[in-house]
């Protein structure tokens, strides 16, 4: 039986992306997926595909800011009392 380390994930390493820039290009500048990825490449000189740009945007949107987490905790606490 082949025992593998569960912490080591096979495949390519995950590309580090600036979430703030992805959010800025998509929400504030209102660019689409392809043009957003193209503008990201121009600003960072780092290759990123349209699909990676899209996935990272959805990941950034899914993450909550620390303030949003505190507000959610307060709401949960108010519901319990």
KALIN-V884183 format. One record per helix or strand. SS is the DSSP state (a for helix, b for strand). FROM is the first residue (numbers start at 1). TO is the last residue. If there is no record, write none. Layout:
((SS	FROM	TO) (SS	FROM	TO))
This chain:
((a	19	28) (a	33	44) (a	50	62) (a	66	80))
